[in-house]
């Protein structure tokens, strides 16, 4: 029975990670990939400072590069008009105009508001190779980008709600 539970848990965990991990082709042709994200970013803080500033959920996602549960996060089903900003800096990242329902359980966008606000980096965790999205000002984890989105870009920016704050349009 324990073995069956372990197998079911393993399949569920892999499925959850893979849902935000499927691509049709290499995304590297769409943007420059930062191979090593170790480096200087304009805003740097200690883990203790980030923990205090971000709170538990955002800290786990952004600093520890975690993934929140699919369909159990704040913005995957948000249909209000507005913009999504970084939970760490308040930098505008995505617009509701570019948000779409990907069926994955995370907020998905076809493009960022400003390409310079994010950086693509290579992520080889969990036995997969994916294109991670980090915030350009901090180097903190936001989510991943894939080539299975709708037009006009064909991209799906799969972003953790915990890395975002939503500002509703007036």
C-alpha positions in Angstrom: 0.0 0.0 0.0 2.9 2.4 0.8 4.5 1.6 -2.5 1.2 2.4 -4.4 0.8 5.7 -2.5 4.4 6.6 -3.3 3.9 5.8 -7.0 0.7 7.8 -7.2 2.3 10.7 -5.4 5.3 10.6 -7.8 3.1 10.6 -10.8 1.0 13.5 -9.5 4.2 15.5 -8.7 5.7 14.9 -12.1 2.4 15.7 -13.8 2.1 19.0 -11.9 5.6 20.1 -12.9 5.2 19.0 -16.5 2.0 20.9 -16.9 4.0 24.0 -16.8 6.8 22.3 -18.7 5.6 21.2 -22.2 7.0 22.8 -25.3 6.5 22.2 -29.0 10.0 23.4 -30.0 13.0 25.2 -28.4 12.1 28.6 -27.0 15.7 29.7 -27.3 15.0 30.9 -30.8 12.7 33.5 -29.4 15.0 35.3 -26.9 18.5 35.3 -25.6 19.0 32.8 -22.9 21.0 33.8 -19.9 23.0 30.5 -19.2 24.2 31.5 -15.7 22.0 33.8 -13.6 24.6 34.2 -10.9 25.6 37.8 -11.2 24.8 41.2 -10.1 21.2 42.5 -10.4 20.3 46.1 -9.6 18.3 45.0 -6.5 20.0 42.5 -4.2 18.9 41.4 -0.8 19.7 38.7 1.7 17.3 35.7 2.0 16.2 37.1 5.4 15.4 40.5 3.8 13.5 38.8 1.0 11.6 36.6 3.5 10.5 39.7 5.4 9.5 41.7 2.3 7.8 38.9 0.3 6.0 36.8 2.9 6.0 32.9 2.9 4.3 32.1 -0.5 6.2 34.7 -2.6 9.5 33.8 -0.9 9.1 30.1 -1.6 8.3 30.8 -5.3 10.6 33.7 -6.1 13.7 33.1 -3.9 13.5 29.3 -3.5 12.3 28.9 -7.1 9.3 26.9 -6.1 6.0 26.3 -7.9 2.6 27.0 -6.3 -0.2 24.4 -6.8 -2.1 24.5 -10.0 -5.6 25.9 -9.8 -5.0 26.8 -6.2 -3.4 30.2 -6.6 -4.7 33.7 -6.6 -4.7 34.8 -10.3 -5.1 31.8 -12.6 -8.8 32.5 -12.9 -8.7 36.3 -12.6 -10.6 37.9 -15.5 -10.4 41.6 -14.3 -8.7 44.2 -16.4 -5.5 45.6 -15.1 -1.8 44.9 -14.8 0.3 42.3 -13.0 3.4 43.7 -11.2 6.3 42.0 -9.5 5.6 41.1 -5.9 9.2 42.0 -5.1 9.6 45.4 -6.8 6.2 46.6 -8.1 7.7 46.6 -11.7 4.9 46.2 -14.3 5.3 42.7 -15.9 2.1 41.5 -17.6 -1.2 43.0 -18.8 -4.6 41.4 -18.5 -4.9 42.2 -22.2 -2.3 39.5 -22.9 -3.6 36.9 -20.4 -5.3 33.8 -21.6 -6.7 30.5 -20.1 -4.0 27.9 -20.9 -5.8 25.2 -18.9 -2.7 24.6 -16.8 -3.9 26.2 -13.6 -1.4 29.1 -13.6 -1.8 32.6 -15.0 -0.6 32.6 -18.6 0.3 35.5 -20.8 1.4 35.8 -24.5 4.0 38.5 -23.8 5.3 40.7 -21.0 4.5 44.5 -20.9 8.2 45.2 -21.3 10.7 42.6 -22.6 13.5 44.3 -20.6 11.7 43.7 -17.3 12.3 39.9 -17.6 15.2 37.6 -18.5 15.0 34.1 -19.9 17.4 31.6 -18.3 18.0 27.9 -18.7 16.3 25.7 -16.0 17.4 22.0 -15.9 15.6 21.1 -12.7 13.5 18.0 -12.3 15.2 16.2 -15.2 13.7 18.7 -17.7 15.2 21.6 -19.7 12.9 24.6 -19.7 13.2 28.4 -20.1 12.8 30.0 -16.8 11.7 33.6 -16.5 13.3 35.8 -13.9 12.8 39.4 -13.0 15.6 41.6 -14.5 15.9 43.9 -11.5 16.3 41.1 -8.9 17.0 37.8 -10.6 14.1 36.3 -8.7 12.0 33.4 -10.2 8.7 34.2 -11.8 7.8 31.1 -13.9 8.6 29.6 -17.3 8.0 30.4 -20.9 6.9 27.8 -23.6 6.2 27.8 -27.4 2.7 26.5 -27.1 0.7 29.7 -26.6 -1.8 31.4 -28.9 -1.0 34.1 -31.5 0.3 36.5 -32.1 3.5 35.4 -30.3 2.9 31.7 -30.0 4.4 31.9 -26.5 2.9 30.9 -23.1 4.5 32.8 -20.1 3.4 30.5 -17.3 3.8 32.6 -14.2 3.3 31.9 -10.5 0.6 34.0 -8.9 2.7 34.4 -5.8 5.3 36.3 -7.8 2.7 38.8 -8.8 0.4 41.5 -7.5 -2.6 42.6 -9.5 -3.5 46.3 -10.0 -7.0 46.6 -11.2 -7.8 49.1 -14.0 -10.0 52.0 -12.9 
